Every structure is written in structure tokens, then in C-alpha cells.
């Protein structure tokens, strides 16, 4: 999308203006944004690079960002930690030693699990626990409790099928 002001450069600054309930949205290039004063005082605003640096900054066990660089595009880990973006697909391999710890810090896990899959895993865990409780109830000859647990398992299984 081109800048809505100069119509020459790509728009990379997006802002909206609300005056008396009338909202207008604008897409302008960096140059026009500077001319309009939209980037003034940006240092006092939320600094995404600083925020990302908190996550990406120190690689595990190194105390500081490694000097390692991607052999394909030349992106350094420091550059990645400053802007949060790799230079190319080969960067994933170049920085593979540092990514597991980073994923743990960002997401709490090294592998993405969709919310639906997490819910299904929780349901299966609950069913497994209930089956173990049924076995215990049968061993204790508590057949009434075992029947209630069986019914609870059936309800859990039917909930998944009805969605």
C-alpha cells in the first residue's frame, strides 16, 4: 500500500485520529510521518525493540548475546534480538542452539500446541484418571462409584463428539 500523503513510498506508519467522534485512519510512509511530527516523542512511547530485547537478549549460558551470524544472510543474533526478525529461513538453523530457551521464555514451551489440542489432551488425561479410579473402585467392590465414574467418562467422550 502506498503512502496516502505522498503516494510515492510504501506506507509503514498507521495511525487513526478521532476528533469529536469522527475517526479517520491514515497510512503514511516514514518520511511523511516525520514531516507530520508523528514520530516525535516516540522514545517515550512503548519501545518494541527494548521489549523484544528483554526476551531475545541473553542466550542461555552465555551471559550476553552471542556473536554468531547466519552464514547465508549475515544476520547476527544481536540484530535478531534487536528487531525480533530473522534475515532468512537459514537463520533458524544458524541460531538453533538458542531457540529452545527463547521459546520457553516466550511461550512456556518449545512446541506449539493449539488451544483445541490442549483441551483434547486435558480431556484424555481426565478420562485416563477416571479409568484408574474405576479400577480402584472395582477392586474395592464399590460398584456404585464405578458406575458413576463410567457415566462421567461417557459424558466427557460425548462432549467431544457433539462439537
N, C-alpha and C positions, 0 to 999 in steps of 0.2 A: 504494500500500500504506500502510495506517495504522500509526502507531507501535504497537509491541507492548506498550508500557507504559501509555500514557495512552489509547490507542485513539481519539484526537481529531484529531491533526495528522498530516500526511504524514510518513512515515519517510524521513529523508535521511542518517542515520548508520547504517552497517552495521558490525558487529563480531562476532567469534567469540571464544569463551572456551574454553580447553582446560584442564580440571582432571583430573589423573590419567587422561589418555587419553579422557575424556568431553568431546567438543566440542559446544558449543551456540552457535547463531547467533542474533543479535538484530538487529532493525531498529527503531530509535527515532528520534524527532524531535530537532531541535537542543536544544529546551528540556529534554527528559528526559536527553539526553546530557550537558548541562551539570550538571544535578542529580546525575547518577551520577558526575560527575567524569571522563567520557570525553574531554572536550576540554581538560582541564588539561594543561599542558605541550605543547600542540600546536605552540607556537612553536619548540620544539627538534626537532620531528619534520620530516620532509621537507615543504617548503613548495612546493606545486604552483604557486601564483601567482608565486613567485620563479623557479621553474624555467621556467615559461611566459614570464615577462618576459625571461629570457635570450634566448629565441627571438624574441619579438614586439617587444621593446623599441624599439630604434632602427630607424627606417625608413631605407632606403638613401639616402645622400646628405644626410640631414637632421641627423645627429648626435644627435637626440632624437626622441621620439615626436611625430608631427605633431598639431596641434590640430584637425585636420579631424574633422567629425562627420557621421554619416548624417543626411540631410535628412528621412528618413522616421520613424526611431525616436529619433534623437538620440544614439545610442551613439557615443562618441568612440573614436579609435584607442587612446588611453591606457586606456580601460575594456576594450577588446578585449585589449590587451596584458597587463592585469592578470588577467583571468579566462579568456582564451582562447576566448571565445564572442562571436559576433556577436549583435546585438539582433534582427535581422530579415533576411530574404533580400535586402533592398536594400543592406545593408552590404557585400555582396560587390562591388557596383558602386561604392559610395562609396569603398571602400578599394582599388580595383583597381590603383592605381598602386603599392601597397606589397606586394601579394600575390605577384608573381613572385619577388621576392627572398626573401620569407618561405618560400615553397615550396622554393626552392633550399636554404635553410638547414635546413629540417626534413627534407626528403626527398631532397635531392640532385638534384632535377629539378622542372620546372614542370608536368609532365604525369604522371599516374599510369599506370604500366604494371604490369599484373598479373604475378605471377611466371611464370605459364604463358606469357603473351605474350612476356616477356623471354627465356624459354628457347627459344621458337619463333624469335624474332628471332636469337638466338645460333646456332641450328641453320642458319637460312637464310644467315647470314653465313659460317658454316663451309663450307656447300655452295658458295657463291659463290667462296670461296678455293680450294676443291678443283677447281672447274671451271677456274679460271685456271691452276692448276698442271697440270691435264690438257693444256690448250692449250700450255703451255710444254713439257711432256714430248713432245707430238706434234711440235712444231716442232724439238725436239732429237732426234727419231726414237727416243725412249726409250719404246717401246710397252709394255714390261713394266710400267714405273712408271705409265703412263697407265691400264693395266688395273687396277692395284691402287687407284689413286685413284678410278676408276669404281666399283669394288666398295665402297669406303668410302662413296661418295655414296649408293649403293643401300642400304647398311646404315643410314645416317642417315635416309633417307627412310622406310624400313620401320619404324624405331623409332617415328616419329610416327604411323604408321598403326595400329600394334598397340596403342596406348594407348587 
